[in-house]
Amino acid sequence: PHFLFNSLTALKELINQDSGSSQNYINHLSQVLRYTLQSNQSQTRSLSEEMEVADSYMFLLQTRFGQNLLIEKQIDEKYDNYRLPPLAIQTLLENAIKHNEISKRHPLKITIETKNDQTLKITNMIQERNSPEYSSSIGLSNLAKQYMFLAGKEILITKKSEEFLVVIPLLNPPDNESYNS
């Protein structure tokens, strides 16, 4: 619900400033909402599908936070057909946004990258909020449970003094899907 309310507030501001951009914003918002509502239809999605919706989600975030949010992506196409639980990337992005200050004085940098060991690594700087939001840690806990259930694999969560990182396995694509070489 917070995401939806924040998105609608950002849309209201955008409509007042630039009606052309607001149409683009609505398209991205509807893609994210549609994907979210359909996310329970399969246990895994391809990395390319997840990145497509993550790109729309990042567009919404960057519209809201502007230059105060820096997102870098380094995704190797050879992993496009590899699988992960639906909304895994969005969960990790939400986690970074929720727990960190994002301001002109403290822009937040998030990096999303595939690694040669068949994993996806999401890293963000730690910039503690002055008034931290309550966290039940359900998002990361659920993601860890999904991986254990789907593949018997664990996710790696590391919190260093200035960096928070999560490494999630990319699950092999089904045999009938071709690998991108």
Salt bridges, closest charged atoms under 4 A:
ASP55 OD1 - LYS73 NZ 2.62
GLU72 OE2 - LYS109 NZ 3.47
GLU101 OE2 - HIS106 ND1 3.10
GLU113 OE1 - LYS115 NZ 3.64
GLU113 OE2 - LYS121 NZ 3.99
GLU128 OE2 - LYS159 NZ 3.82
GLU133 OE2 - ARG129 NH1 3.89
GLU163 OE1 - LYS160 NZ 3.93
GLU177 OE2 - ARG83 NH1 3.61
